[in-house]
Amino acid sequence: MLLKMAFRNVFRNKKRSFLSMLTVIVGVMGMISAYGLARGVEDTIIRVDVDTDFGHLRVMHKAYNKDKANFPLELQVQKPKQVIQAIKKKFPKAVAFERILFAVDLGDGLHSVRCRGIALPAKAAEKAYSFKQYTQKKRLLVDGENSIYLGAELAKLFEKKVGEAVTLLVRTRNGSLNALDFTIRDIIRTGNLLVDSNTLYMSLKTGRDLLQMPKGSTDVIVRLPKETQSVAAAAAVSGISSDNFARTWQHKMQEIIELQKIDRQFYNFLIALIMFVAAIGIANTMLMSGYERHGEIGMMMAQGMRSAAIMKMFAIEAFFLGLFGSLIGGAIGSSIALYFQAYGMPLPGGNEIAEGASMTISTTIYFSVSAQLIIMSFVIGVVISVLGSLWPAWRFTRMKPLEVMTGSETP
């Protein structure tokens, strides 16, 4: 009987019930979308950086980070062969290779721009980064050939196509200048603005010739079978040289993770505020509904209906409001989050942000939504609705049946 009465009462005043549900709809929809975005930003930046640049572990000279903006060629990783051997011994399926990072002026004879050059072994890099999925013509770098992968935004800036030539000007290992013409082997678009707008690649042998650096490298990049193995991999190479520093992807991304914690705190506050408003709306609906039905409720009390049953009726009514609101809000929020999880949300003004980029910035943000998040948001919407009904219900049960029937005291 209580269930039927509560369900009927929801539709007594459809407009008021809908307005009460609207706050629940917005709250649940906002919770799924906001948390999906927050998690998606973090996951996207980490995935893009690991997949296209940093890998799971980077071993470098311990002083390199202090002067990394100048790409110092003299600060080299120590005993790189032993580092790679130690990684392969502990993780046979891992990909580990030497790499040289250097500053380069890219030009076409009329204009030039300073960007980042990376020399790396073509086959190992393909295993680690899967460059073929990002390049236009699916061509691999060739050892010893004066050809490069050119970031898509750099190619667009110079209006260059695959097969055309550009000029590279670098400062060699011994400090002299060296300028050579290179052919664009392929154009690469990874979704990482640091790569697409500020990076070109060449084979390791070609890079050594260009930089007059027959041996040595600025770092060793490691791609592991599982991302959780990075700490163990760092430990495996820690004793090779006291001049080396092994940096895991977790360590690099710590600042991003901390920033996302701040974002989540803001979202928590925002969602809590919306849910508080939702609870007030539900409470107001229950109060007005009860006042309109004061004669009916008073008659029930006069006939001996217990206070617990009255409160239960109000709670069930609020449960239906929360249920319908959470279902609608969950459906809308999930649709938004799942769409952007599949297709991504382009970053507005990405190219301007990328100018002179020194950190990973993704051109597209993908939401990250899970069944657990959807269910949690749905449950919170229903619970908040039920909690919002308790005060009006309690207020009525504190009154005498005659007061409720005559409305002599406004609840």
N, C-alpha and C positions, 0 to 999 in steps of 0.2 A: 504493500500500500504506500509506504513512504517513497519507494522508488518511482511509482507512477505519479504521485503527487509532485515530487521534485521535478520530474521530467516535464510534466504539464506546466509547472510554474515558470520554467525557463522560457516558454513560448507565450506566456501571458502578455508580456510587453516585449515584442520582438526587437524594436528599435533600441530600447535600453539594454537588453541582453547583448545585442550586437556591439554596442559601444563599449560594454564591459569586456566582451571577448576581444575587441580590437587591441586593447593594451596587451593582452596575453599574446595575440597574434604577432604584434610588433616585437614583443620581448623574445619570444621563441625564435622568430625569424632573424632578429638581430643577433641572438646568441649563436646560432648556427653559422651565419654569414661572418660575424666578427671573428669568432674563433677559427673558422675555416681559413679566413684571410691571414690571421696572425700566424697560424701554423704553416700555412702555405708560403708566406714570405720567408720564414726560416728554412723550411725544407727546400724551397726553390734555390735560394742563394747557396746553401750547402751543396746541393746536388750539382748545380751548374759549376761551382768552383772545383769540386772533386772530379767531375767528369771532363772538364775542359782545361784545367790549369794545375791545381795544387796536388791532385791525387790524394791518397790517404796519409802519406808521410813525405816530408821533405827534409833532407839532410843537407846542411850548409855549414859554412864557417860561422862560428859563434858571434863574430863581429859583423856579419853581413847585414843584418837587419838595421843596424844603426846608420848605415850609409846606403840602404837599398835603393833610394831614389836616384842615385848616381850610377847604379849598376857596376859596382867596382869589380873589374876582372881580376885584380890581384888577390881578392879575398876568395880563395877557392876551398871547396870541400877537400878534406884530407883523406888520402887512401880510398878513393871512390870505388876501386875494384874490390877492395876488401869489404866495403859497405854492401855492395851488390851481392857478393858471395855470401855474406852473413844473412842477408834477407832471403836469398834463394835457398839457403840451407834450412832455415826455419820454416819458410813458406814456399815450397817448390813451385806452386802455381802463381806466385806473385810476379808482377812485371816491375822491374827496376832498371833505371837507365840514367846515365849522366846527361846533364843539360847545361847549356851556357846561356845566360841572360845578358843582354848588352843593349846599350842605347844606340839608336840609329836614326839618321836623318834620311827620310824617304822623300825623293823628289822626282820631278818629271822634266827638269831642265828650266822650268819657269818658277815653280813653287816648291817648297819643301816643308815637311812637318816632322817634329821629333816624336818618335814612337819607340815601342819596345820590340827588340828582336830576340828570338829564341832559336837556338840551334840544338837539334836533338836527333837521335837515330830514328830514321823513318819507320822501320818495322816495329820497333818497341813502342814508339809513340802511337802507332796505329792500334796496337793491342791495348794500350793504356787509355787512349782518348777516343778511339773509333772515329778518326777524322773523316772517313769516307761518308758518314751520314750527314756531315756538315758541309761538305764541299759541293760545288756546282757540277763538276765534271767527273767526280769520283777518282781523281788521279792521286797517286802516291808521290811523295817527295823522292827524289833520286839522289843518292849519295854522290858527292863530287860535282853535281851539276849546278850551274848558277841559276837556280830557279827557287821560287818562294811560294808559300801560301800567303795570301794577302787578306787581312780582315775585310769583311764586306763593306763596312762603312768607310774604311780607308780607300778601297777601290772606288766607291761611289764619290768620295771627295775629289779624287784625281780623275774621275771618269775613265777608269781603266777596265779592260776586259781580260779574260784568260788569254794568254799568249802574247800580250803586249809587254813592253819593257818599262822598267823604272830604274832609278839610280839610287844606290845605297851609299851613304857616307858614314863611316864609323871611325872611332879612335881605337887603334889596335892595342894589344897587350903591352907593347913597349912604348905607347903614347903617341905614335905617329898617326897621321890621317890616311885613310884608304877609301877610295871610291871606285865602285864597280857597277856595271849595268847588270840587272837581273831580269829574267823572264818570269812573268806570273804563271806559275804552274797550275794554280787553281785559286779560286776565291772561296773563303771560308766564312760561314755564318753559324755561330754556336749558340747565340742567345745570351752570351756573356759579353757585356759591353767592353770589358777590359780587353777581350780578345778581338771582337769585331771592329772596334774603333781605335785600337791603340797597339795592335800586335801584328807582326809578320813572323813566319816560320821558315826555316831552311834546314837542310840536313846537317848533322853534326860535322861531317867532314868538310862540307862547304863553309860552315861557320868557322871552323879552325883555320881554313885558308884565308878567309876574309879578315879575321881578327889576328892573324899571324900568331896563333896560339896552338902549337902542335900537341900539347898535352894539358891536362887539367880541366876543371869544369867548376862552375859556380854552385851547382847543387846536384843532388841525386833525387829523382822523383820515384816514389814507390806506389804502385797500385796493388792492393791486396784483394784476396778472394772475398773477405768480409771486412766491412768498415770497422767492426769492433776489434779487429786484430791490430790496430794502429799502435796502441800502447805497448803491446808485446813486441811489435816490430821495432819501435824506438828503443826498447830495452836491449834488443838483440845487437844493435849497432853502437850502443852507448860507450862501450869500452875500447873501441877501435882507435879513437883519437880524442884527446882532451880539447882539441881546437874545434871539434865538430859540435853541432847542435841539431838534434833531431826534433822536428816540430810536427806534431800530429794535426790532423784536420780539426779535431776537437779544440785544440789549443788556439789555432788560428781563428776559429769561428766563435770563440768565447765572447768576444765583444758583441757579435751579432746576436748570440743567444741571450746575453744580458739585456740588450736593447729590446729584444722581443719580450722579455719578462716585464719590462716597464710597460710595453704596449698591452700585455695581457692584464696588468693591474688596472690600466685605464679602461679596458674593455670590461673588466670585472665591475668597476665602479659604475660604468654606463649601464650595463645590464642590470645590476642591482637596483639602480635608480628606476629603470623602466619597470622592473618587476615590483618595486615598491608602489609605483603608480598603479600598476595592474591590481595589486592587492587592495589598494584604496578603492579602485573602481568596482571591484567585486564586492567589497564591504558595503559600498554605497548602494549597489544594486540589491543586495540582500536586505539592507535596511529599508529601502523604499518598497521593495516587494513585500516585506513583512508588515510594514505599516499599512499598505493597501489591503492586506489580508488580515488585519487585526481581529476582525470579527470571527473569521474562520479559525485563526490560531487560538483565540480566546476560548472558543467553543471546544476545541480539542483539549485545551488545558482543563476546562471545567468538567469534561467527561473523563478526566483522569489520565490523559496522556502525560507521560513523564517528561521531565526536562531533557533527559538524554535523547529521547526520541525526537523532540523539537530540534535540538542541535543537530541530530543526525540528518533530519530532513533538509535543514539549511546547508549542511555540508555536502549532501548528495546533489543538491541543486547547483552549488558552486562547482562541484566536481564535473557536472555536465558542461557548465560554462567553460571551465578550464580545459576539459577534454576536447570540445569542439574548437576552441581557440588554439590549443596546442596542435591539433591535427592540421588546421589550416596554416598556422604559422610554420609548423614543421615542414609541410609540403612546399610552401613558397621558399623558405630558407634553404631547404635541401636542394630544390631545383636550381636556385641561384648558385649555391656552392658547388654542386656537381657539374653544372655547366662550365664554370670557371676552372674547375679541377680538370676537365677534359680539354677545354680549348684555351684556357689561360686568359689573363687580363693584361693587355699591352700596357707597358709603363709609359705614361705621357711624358713627353720631353726627354725621352731616354738618350737621344744622341747628344743633347746639350749637357746632360748630366755626365755623360761618358767622356766629354772633352778633357783630356789630361787625366783620365781615370787611373787610379793606382790600386783599386780594389775591385773585387767582383761585384758587378751590378747586372742583374738579369733584365733583359728587354721585355720579358713577359713573366708575370707572377701567376703561379698556379695555386689555386686553393687546395687545402688538404682537409678533407672531411671524412669522418668515419661513422660507422653505425653506432658506436659508443657515444659519440658527440650528439647525434640526432636523438638517440633514446634519452640521454641525460637531459637535453634541452626540453624534450617533451614531458618528462617526469617533473622537472622543475616547474614548468608552466602549470601543470595540474596541481602540484603540491601548494604552490603560491596561491592559487585560486581557492583551494579548500581552507588554507590558513586565513585568507581574507574574510571568510564567512563566519569564523568562530566568534568574533566580537559581537556582531549583530545578533547571532543566535543566543549567545550568553546574555545579552542585554534583554532580550525578550523573556528568557526563562527566569530572570530575576524579578519580573513583574507579576502582579496578581492577575488571575484570569479576568476579573471584572475590569481592571485597568486596560488590559489588552483589548477586550471586547468593545469597550466604550471609547478607547483611544484617548482616555483622560490624561495619560502621560505619554508624551511623544518619546519613542525609543531613541 
